[in-house]
C-alpha cells in the first residue's frame, strides 16, 4: 500500500491494531524506571510529575489488584470529584458551555480506567454565556473562591475559575471549574488565541492536549490520552487532524505528542525492530504531514519574533476580588455582562457576581488597593465603609 493509499484508508475507518493496556509495565517505561520497580515506586515517580498522573497510575494498579485502604479511599474521592464535574458540565451545557479536554477525553476511557481530572475546563462562545454559567454555578453550588483573568485589553476574552475545598483538605487538590471565552490561549506571543475548538471531537481533544505543551512538558498521562483517542475500533480522520493542527498553529506540539505516543506503544521486537502494527493506519503519513507543517509553523513563529512591530497578545491581567461572591441579580449590576471601570491608576472589573481590581503582578501596592476601594465606593455606595 502506498503512502497515499495509507492516508486514504485512515479517513474515517476504524483501525484494527492492538494497543497495549495502560498498566504498570507501560508506566515503568514511560517514567524510565526499572522493569522491577515496585508499584509504590511507580506511583511515587508519577506523583513527582503531577497529581493527576499519580491518580492514573493508582487506577491502573487497582485494575491489577494492587490497592490498599488508603489508595482505595483516594480513588473513591477522585470518583466523587469526577461525578461532581459531570453534574456541573451537564448543567453548563444547557447554558451553552462545551468541555475543553476533561470529560470529553474521559469518554474515550474504559469504565474501569476513569480519566483523572484535577479540574473541569469549559469553553463558552461569548462573555454573556460566561456570566450566565458563572451566575448559575455561584447560585447553585456556592463556590468558596473565584479567580479571574482578563486575556485582552478590552475584556472580550475572560477566564473565570470557581473553586471549592477538596474532600480531604490535607490530601486533595481543590475542586475547580474554569470557564473561558477562548478555547486555546496560545503562548501570549507568536501563537495567537484561537477562541473556537474544531468541531471534530478527535481534533478538538488532541489539539487541546497539544496546547498543554506551552505550559509544561508532555508526560505519560498525555500519552494515555492519545492511546484512548486512537484506540482500535474508533473512526479516525487523520488527514483532518493534520489540517486542524496546521490551521491552529499546533503542528510542532502535536507532532511531539504523537512521537511520544508512538515510542510508548511500539514494543521492540526481534533485532530491536519496532512493530508498526500497533499504530493506526495512516499514522506515518500523518507524522510526515505534521513534520512539513511544523517546519512552516516554526519558521512563522521565528519571523513573528523577529518583527519589531509584531502585535502582542495583550497584557494578561488578573482580578483581585474586592467584594464577596453573590448570587445574581446584584444591585447596579447586569446579570450577563461585566463592565470595565477605569480610575486614576487602574481599572475595576464590575461583574454580575463580584467586583475586582485588575492587576498585572502578584504584589499590589496598598495605595492602589485603597484607590480601587474608593473608586468602587463611588459606583457602589453599599461598598462604602465595608
C-alpha positions in Angstrom: 0.0 0.0 0.0 1.3 3.4 -0.9 1.6 6.3 1.5 -1.4 7.9 -0.4 -3.5 4.7 -0.1 -2.5 4.5 3.6 -3.6 8.1 4.2 -6.9 7.4 2.3 -7.6 4.3 4.4 -7.1 6.3 7.6 -10.0 8.6 6.7 -13.0 7.6 9.0 -12.0 3.9 9.0 -11.5 2.1 12.4 -8.0 0.7 12.6 -7.6 -3.0 13.5 -4.3 -2.8 15.5 -3.9 -3.7 19.2 -2.7 -1.1 21.6 -1.2 -2.1 25.0 -3.3 -1.7 28.1 -2.2 1.2 30.3 -0.7 -1.0 33.0 2.2 -0.7 35.5 4.6 -2.1 32.9 3.7 0.8 30.5 4.2 3.4 33.2 7.5 2.0 34.2 8.7 2.5 30.7 7.2 6.0 30.4 8.8 7.0 33.7 12.1 5.4 32.8 12.0 3.1 35.8 13.5 -0.4 36.1 11.1 -3.2 35.0 11.2 -4.5 38.6 10.2 -1.1 40.2 7.6 -1.7 42.8 4.0 -0.2 42.5 4.9 2.2 45.3 7.9 3.4 43.3 5.9 3.9 40.1 3.1 5.8 41.9 5.7 8.0 43.7 7.5 8.8 40.4 4.3 9.7 38.7 3.4 11.9 41.7 6.6 13.9 41.1 5.2 14.8 37.7 1.6 15.6 38.6 -1.1 14.6 41.0 -3.4 13.6 38.0 -0.6 11.3 36.6 -0.3 9.8 40.1 -4.0 9.1 40.2 -3.9 7.5 36.8 -1.1 5.1 37.8 -3.0 4.3 41.0 -6.1 3.4 39.0 -4.1 1.2 36.6 -2.6 -0.5 39.7 -6.0 -1.1 41.2 -7.1 -2.8 37.9 -4.2 -5.2 38.5 -5.4 -5.8 42.1 -2.7 -3.7 43.7 -4.7 -1.4 46.1 -4.8 -0.7 49.8 -7.2 1.1 52.2 -5.6 4.5 51.7 -5.4 4.3 47.9 -8.9 2.9 47.7 -10.3 5.9 49.6 -8.3 8.3 47.5 -9.7 6.7 44.3 -13.2 6.9 45.8 -12.8 10.6 46.4 -11.5 11.0 42.9 -14.6 9.3 41.6 -16.8 11.6 43.6 -15.0 14.6 42.2 -15.4 13.4 38.6 -19.2 12.8 39.3 -19.5 16.4 40.5 -17.8 17.6 37.4 -20.2 15.6 35.3 -23.2 17.2 37.0 -21.6 20.7 36.6 -20.9 20.0 32.9 -24.4 18.8 32.2 -25.8 22.0 33.9 -23.5 24.3 32.0 -24.0 22.5 28.6 -27.7 23.6 28.8 -26.4 27.2 29.1 -24.1 26.9 26.1 -20.7 25.7 27.5 -18.6 23.0 25.9 -16.0 20.8 27.6 -12.3 21.5 26.9 -10.4 18.2 27.4 -11.7 16.8 30.7 -14.8 14.8 30.3 -14.7 14.8 26.5 -11.4 12.9 26.8 -12.7 10.8 29.6 -15.5 9.5 27.4 -12.8 7.6 25.4 -11.5 5.7 28.5 -12.8 2.3 29.6 -15.1 2.2 32.7 -12.5 0.6 34.8 -9.9 3.2 34.0 -11.5 6.5 34.6 -9.5 9.5 33.5 -8.4 11.5 36.5 -9.3 15.2 36.5 -7.9 17.8 38.8 -10.3 20.4 37.4 -13.0 20.9 34.8 -12.4 23.3 31.9 -15.4 24.7 29.9 -15.3 27.0 26.9 -18.2 29.4 26.0 -18.8 31.4 22.9 -19.0 34.8 24.4 -18.9 36.8 27.7 -22.7 36.8 28.1 -22.7 33.0 28.1 -19.8 33.0 30.5 -21.7 35.2 33.0 -24.8 33.0 32.7 -22.7 30.0 33.5 -20.8 31.7 36.4 -24.1 33.1 37.8 -25.7 29.6 37.8 -22.8 27.9 39.4 -22.5 30.6 42.1 -26.2 30.3 42.9 -26.5 26.5 42.8 -23.1 25.3 44.1 -21.8 28.1 46.3 -18.1 28.1 45.4 -15.7 29.3 48.1 -13.5 31.3 45.8 -13.4 32.9 42.4 -10.3 33.8 40.3 -10.5 35.9 37.2 -8.1 36.8 34.4 -8.6 39.2 31.5 -6.9 37.9 28.5 -7.0 41.1 26.4 -7.2 44.8 26.8 -10.9 45.2 26.1 -12.1 42.3 28.4 -13.6 40.5 25.4 -11.8 37.3 26.5 -12.0 36.2 30.1 -11.1 33.2 32.2 -13.1 32.6 35.4 -12.2 29.9 37.9 -14.6 28.8 40.7 -13.2 26.6 43.4 -14.3 24.5 46.5 -12.1 22.8 49.1 -11.0 19.3 48.3 -12.9 16.4 50.0 -9.8 15.8 52.2 -8.3 19.3 52.8 -4.9 17.8 53.7 -4.5 15.5 50.8 -6.8 16.6 47.9 -6.3 19.4 45.4 -9.2 21.9 45.4 -12.2 21.2 43.2 -12.1 23.7 40.5 -14.2 24.7 37.4 -12.7 27.1 34.9 -14.8 28.8 32.3 -13.1 30.5 29.3 -14.3 32.5 26.3 -11.2 31.4 24.5 -10.6 27.7 23.9 -6.9 27.8 23.2 -4.9 30.8 24.6 -1.6 30.2 22.8 1.8 31.3 24.2 1.0 35.0 24.7 3.2 35.7 21.7 3.8 34.1 18.4 0.9 31.6 18.8 -2.3 33.6 18.9 -5.5 32.9 20.8 -7.9 30.6 19.0 -11.3 31.1 20.6 -13.2 28.2 19.0 -12.4 24.4 19.1 -12.6 22.3 15.9 -15.9 20.6 15.6 -14.3 17.2 15.1 -14.1 15.5 18.5 -10.7 13.9 17.8 -9.1 17.1 16.6 -10.6 19.1 19.4 -9.4 16.7 22.1 -5.9 16.1 20.8 -5.2 19.7 20.0 -6.3 20.7 23.5 -3.8 18.2 24.9 -1.1 19.5 22.5 -1.8 23.1 23.6 -0.7 22.0 27.1 2.9 22.0 25.8 3.0 25.7 26.2 2.6 25.2 29.9 4.6 22.1 30.7 6.4 19.1 29.1 4.2 16.2 28.0 4.0 13.2 30.3 2.6 9.7 30.4 -0.9 10.9 31.2 -0.9 12.7 27.8 0.3 9.5 26.1 -2.6 7.6 27.5 -5.0 10.3 26.3 -3.6 9.7 22.8 -3.9 5.9 23.3 -7.6 6.2 24.2 -8.3 8.7 21.3 -6.7 6.4 18.7 -8.0 3.1 20.3 -8.9 0.3 17.9 -12.4 0.5 16.5 -12.6 4.2 16.8 -13.3 6.0 13.5 -10.4 8.3 12.7 -9.9 11.1 10.2 -6.2 11.6 10.4 -5.9 13.9 7.4 -8.5 16.2 9.0 -6.4 16.1 12.3 -3.3 17.2 10.3 -5.2 20.1 8.7 -6.6 21.2 12.0 -3.1 21.1 13.7 -1.8 23.3 10.8 -4.7 25.7 11.0 -4.5 26.0 14.8 -0.7 26.6 14.8 -0.1 23.4 16.7 1.7 21.1 14.3 5.0 21.1 16.2 3.3 20.3 19.5 1.0 17.6 18.1 4.0 16.0 16.3 5.9 15.9 19.5 3.0 14.4 21.4 2.4 11.7 18.7 6.1 10.8 18.6 6.0 10.2 22.3 2.9 8.1 21.9 4.4 6.0 19.1 7.5 5.4 21.2 5.4 4.2 24.1 3.1 1.8 22.3 5.6 0.2 19.9 7.2 -2.7 21.8 10.7 -3.5 20.5 10.7 -6.8 18.6 13.5 -9.1 17.4 16.5 -7.2 16.5 15.1 -4.1 18.1 12.7 -3.5 15.2 9.6 -1.9 16.4 6.2 -3.3 15.4 4.3 -0.8 13.3 1.1 -2.8 13.6 0.4 -1.2 16.9 -0.2 2.2 15.3 -3.3 3.3 13.4 -3.4 3.0 9.6 -2.2 6.3 8.2 -0.2 7.2 11.3 3.2 7.6 9.5 1.7 9.8 6.7 0.2 11.9 9.5 3.6 12.3 11.1 5.1 13.2 7.7 2.4 15.8 7.1 2.8 17.2 10.5 6.6 17.4 10.0 6.2 19.6 7.0 3.6 21.8 8.8 5.9 22.0 11.8 8.7 23.4 9.7 6.3 26.1 8.3 4.9 26.9 11.7 8.3 27.2 13.5 9.5 29.5 10.7 6.4 31.6 11.1 7.0 31.9 14.8 10.6 32.9 14.3 9.5 35.5 11.8 7.0 36.9 14.2 9.6 37.2 17.0 12.0 38.9 14.6 9.5 41.6 13.7 9.8 44.6 16.0 6.3 45.7 15.3 4.7 42.3 15.8 1.4 42.8 17.7 1.4 41.3 21.2 -1.5 39.2 22.6 -2.3 41.9 25.1 -1.2 42.3 28.7 -2.7 39.5 30.9 -4.4 41.0 33.9 -5.6 39.1 37.0 -8.5 40.1 39.2 -8.1 40.8 42.9 -11.5 40.3 44.4 -12.9 43.3 46.4 -16.4 42.1 47.2 -17.9 38.8 48.4 -19.3 36.3 45.8 -23.1 37.0 45.5 -25.9 35.3 43.5 -27.3 37.3 40.7 -29.0 39.7 40.4 -26.9 42.2 42.3 -27.9 45.8 42.6 -26.4 48.1 39.9 -25.0 45.1 38.0 -26.1 43.5 34.8 -26.7 39.7 35.0 -25.0 38.8 31.8 -22.2 41.4 31.4 -19.2 42.8 33.2 -18.0 46.4 32.9 -14.6 47.9 32.9 -14.4 51.0 35.2 -11.1 52.9 34.9 -10.0 55.1 37.8 -6.8 57.1 38.4 -4.1 54.5 38.4 -6.0 51.4 37.5 -9.2 49.6 36.4 -12.0 47.8 38.1 -14.0 45.0 36.5 -17.6 45.0 37.8 -19.1 41.6 37.3 -22.5 40.1 38.0 -21.2 38.1 41.0 -18.3 40.2 42.4 -16.1 43.2 41.7 -12.3 43.0 41.0 -9.3 45.2 40.8 -7.3 44.3 37.7 -3.6 43.8 38.3 -0.6 42.6 36.4 1.6 41.3 39.2 1.3 39.2 42.4 2.1 42.2 44.7 -0.4 45.0 44.8 0.6 48.5 46.1 -1.5 49.4 49.2 -2.1 52.8 47.7 -3.6 51.2 44.5 -5.8 49.0 46.6 -7.1 52.0 48.6 -7.7 53.9 45.4 -9.6 50.9 44.0 -11.8 50.7 47.1 -12.6 54.4 46.9 -13.4 54.1 43.2 -15.6 51.1 43.9 -17.4 53.0 46.6 -18.3 55.7 44.1 -20.0 53.3 41.8 -21.4 51.0 44.5 -22.4 53.0 47.6 -23.0 49.8 49.5 -19.3 49.1 49.5 -18.5 52.4 51.3 -17.2 51.6 54.8 -17.1 47.9 54.3 
